[in-house]
Amino acid sequence: MNASEFKSSLAQNEPPPSLEAPLRALWWDAHGDWERAHAEVDELETRSGMMVHAYLHRKQGEAGNAAYWYHRTGQPARETSIADEWSALVAELLPTSKKS
């Protein structure tokens, strides 16, 4: 799946079953369901899960909580727009987008 296919899947009522939790979280976030998105990554201790977790708290305006999760990933907090961060995360997390 590429970013275009991921965005096309947003027209559906449920995320594609092949998506891993961080991408499902971004999918639910795009549907306006922050709670369901957060539930997908709330206890996920992977770098990708923590990046999405940070993004979700940043989106909610919880800068301190977001900073905690960004710190846990070893990456600085992003300073792009929320929309740009969402798009960047989708591109980073899709298997076809990963560099070998």
MOWO-V693679 format. One record per residue. N is the residue number from 1. RES is the residue in three letters. PHI is phi in whole degrees, 0 to 359 (* if undefined). D_CENTER is the distance of its C-alpha to the mean C-alpha in Angstrom with 2 decimals. Layout:
BEGIN
N,RES,PHI,D_CENTER + N,RES,PHI,D_CENTER
END
This chain:
BEGIN
1,MET,*,15.68 + 2,ASN,251,14.97 + 3,ALA,299,12.84 + 4,SER,296,15.75 + 5,GLU,294,16.01 + 6,PHE,300,12.39 + 7,LYS,296,13.11 + 8,SER,295,16.46 + 9,SER,294,15.20 + 10,LEU,293,14.01 + 11,ALA,285,17.78 + 12,GLN,276,18.02 + 13,ASN,273,18.12 + 14,GLU,225,16.11 + 15,PRO,290,13.33 + 16,PRO,303,15.05 + 17,PRO,296,16.25 + 18,SER,280,15.45 + 19,LEU,287,11.63 + 20,GLU,282,10.55 + 21,ALA,309,8.85 + 22,PRO,299,5.28 + 23,LEU,287,5.77 + 24,ARG,298,7.82 + 25,ALA,298,5.66 + 26,LEU,294,4.17 + 27,TRP,297,7.88 + 28,TRP,295,9.29 + 29,ASP,300,7.91 + 30,ALA,296,9.61 + 31,HIS,274,12.49 + 32,GLY,82,12.91 + 33,ASP,253,12.56 + 34,TRP,300,10.87 + 35,GLU,300,12.94 + 36,ARG,292,12.01 + 37,ALA,299,8.22 + 38,HIS,298,9.30 + 39,ALA,299,11.81 + 40,GLU,294,9.66 + 41,VAL,241,8.63 + 42,ASP,305,11.59 + 43,GLU,242,13.88 + 44,LEU,275,11.97 + 45,GLU,261,13.70 + 46,THR,257,12.14 + 47,ARG,302,10.99 + 48,SER,295,7.70 + 49,GLY,296,7.36 + 50,MET,290,8.74 + 51,MET,295,6.73 + 52,VAL,292,3.61 + 53,HIS,301,6.96 + 54,ALA,299,8.50 + 55,TYR,304,6.56 + 56,LEU,298,7.30 + 57,HIS,289,10.74 + 58,ARG,298,11.33 + 59,LYS,298,10.86 + 60,GLN,283,13.33 + 61,GLY,84,15.66 + 62,GLU,263,15.76 + 63,ALA,300,16.29 + 64,GLY,296,17.95 + 65,ASN,294,15.41 + 66,ALA,299,12.61 + 67,ALA,300,15.23 + 68,TYR,301,15.85 + 69,TRP,288,12.42 + 70,TYR,300,12.41 + 71,HIS,302,15.95 + 72,ARG,295,15.23 + 73,THR,277,13.27 + 74,GLY,82,16.35 + 75,GLN,244,14.75 + 76,PRO,290,15.79 + 77,ALA,299,13.86 + 78,ARG,281,12.78 + 79,GLU,242,15.33 + 80,THR,282,14.30 + 81,SER,293,13.82 + 82,ILE,301,10.78 + 83,ALA,298,11.04 + 84,ASP,293,11.47 + 85,GLU,295,8.53 + 86,TRP,302,6.30 + 87,SER,297,8.82 + 88,ALA,295,8.99 + 89,LEU,296,5.63 + 90,VAL,303,6.67 + 91,ALA,298,10.02 + 92,GLU,291,9.54 + 93,LEU,269,8.16 + 94,LEU,290,10.70 + 95,PRO,305,13.88 + 96,THR,288,16.11 + 97,SER,267,14.49 + 98,LYS,287,15.10 + 99,LYS,272,18.34 + 100,SER,270,21.09
END
